[in-house]
């Protein structure tokens, strides 16, 4: 993967001889170039196009290097990375879904980035991006953007129902205020369903979208430990109360099931609890009537989600300097602007934001940036146990949505997570790992 | 002397197949048994420990897994008679040498050629809340059927997956049964007709007994395929709503690959193999007793 001819892999294939002959001719042709293997998730067409353009710009700047970009389907991306890691076939630079970084790092497949990136770049990054990429005292991954989570509302509907419009993350509705707002909106709504929680989404959405609510109530998904444990956190009274509130909204008919994903754009609901990715579509539907408000404050302040796709470097790479150059290029302000222009996320660098941008103070998306900069965003648990955490929580959330007893569902989820942690001896960071990471710095 | 030479030749001829079975079936199976008794986790940097039958004991008391087991068994119990019955009906319908029946055979067999993933996506669209299936049902029931999200309905999701599977699979069983039908000598039917046997009597006393061997094969193959139910679940429902369509293979893949719990996933697949083996043996014994 790192050498031009990839001989060892070819020998493994059944038709090794034939393929090796073919590859041999290919190797001869571009002998002066070094290939950099890059994997990314296949997002929207616009995102893929921008990344392809960025890669060819990098190639043009570095005639000695040639980037080979591979897109893998998003649905199975983490699984494919896992398989490649076990086979020792990771690319030089790879995209990872933020919360899974700790797992891949724990397995010994990533290179610590401490001290390898330009200090100016690190100072310029949003704190949430550094937090998400840090685990066990090392920085493992950095993204060009971060995500934003809040509630989109139709201003006219709020005004008509006499509902206060929060001005920033520290001015959020309390839980009771949101309850009252839902009731007030429901009084004039034909079907009484006034809030969209994107119940049509799957799996990871529930952890991303609703774990902040638990934190705001004083609960959470996991105590990071060591060893990490969910019992006494995920099934504690504040977490239970937070999801009982959500279950109450569903039981009262305040939540649109949103099977067609049109609840907000068609005007069926006045509020939509969703990530930044809906901003363009909602803007086309409602224009300047839109207002972005923070998630409710259930006692400890409004809390919201963060984290998205990030770049990491495989541990056994032999061309680290070249890969770092590529990573720094992808994180340069101009490239960050190109990336977020394609995917609508929040730029990861402050210097990439211009005063006329929607994220800038006074802009219509400024809340996203204010939440990420002001410490209102909580990363999903950074632990190798994350796969078990999110799997158990999503399952519990779906059961709660269907009316299951909240305490019992969360107790079962906490037990499943703690069992996974125990099965892996607490996911220890051993001295051998620490020594290796120090040596790689 | 000749017997020994023949035996040697037989072993030689069978060797490639046996080798293939050993490498691709026996070896992975033995590995799964071994892994299921350890604390193996995909990609773990920790050393492997033998933990004994812990995962089996946990699974057999885990409500989620037991639900998946029940779903799988229920699915198989419904799919086997439905699919075999439909295949038999189709085979009888196209068992004529006309141009129309040749066309019908091709059409009935067509879904078998489609990849399961394609079929699943197709039916997901057909099942959409205001999609074709909902509209047809509403028209047929004069509006009694309210269009809803079939694949998110706790009672309808599994039957919906079942319909997809039967639709996709019946064509193949039809071909097996059709071959059986065409191997039944016509003079049996002629003699029965002369003796005054009606169409139903001829079907019951000639067709069914002559087809029995093939019907058993079809039933066994269908039940094994039903126990492996995964693709449709992965694409159409992802085990939901709230576990209503979770199957053993779905749970095993989720455990082993989504959550990296390799040992737990292995234990699930071993339990599945044991269940399938038990059923196959039971059906085989039943068949032996009948013969």
Boltz contact constraints between the chains, C-beta under 6 A:
constraints:
  - contact:
      token1: [A, 79]
      token2: [B, 257]
      max_distance: 6.0
  - contact:
      token1: [A, 82]
      token2: [B, 42]
      max_distance: 6.0
  - contact:
      token1: [A, 82]
      token2: [B, 43]
      max_distance: 6.0
  - contact:
      token1: [A, 85]
      token2: [B, 43]
      max_distance: 6.0
  - contact:
      token1: [A, 86]
      token2: [B, 43]
      max_distance: 6.0
  - contact:
      token1: [A, 107]
      token2: [B, 43]
      max_distance: 6.0
  - contact:
      token1: [A, 107]
      token2: [B, 45]
      max_distance: 6.0
  - contact:
      token1: [A, 108]
      token2: [B, 45]
      max_distance: 6.0
  - contact:
      token1: [A, 259]
      token2: [B, 129]
      max_distance: 6.0
  - contact:
      token1: [A, 259]
      token2: [B, 149]
      max_distance: 6.0
  - contact:
      token1: [A, 387]
      token2: [B, 259]
      max_distance: 6.0
  - contact:
      token1: [A, 387]
      token2: [B, 260]
      max_distance: 6.0
  - contact:
      token1: [A, 388]
      token2: [B, 259]
      max_distance: 6.0
  - contact:
      token1: [A, 391]
      token2: [B, 259]
      max_distance: 6.0
  - contact:
      token1: [A, 398]
      token2: [B, 242]
      max_distance: 6.0
  - contact:
      token1: [A, 399]
      token2: [B, 242]
      max_distance: 6.0
  - contact:
      token1: [A, 402]
      token2: [B, 242]
      max_distance: 6.0
  - contact:
      token1: [A, 423]
      token2: [B, 39]
      max_distance: 6.0
  - contact:
      token1: [A, 424]
      token2: [B, 41]
      max_distance: 6.0
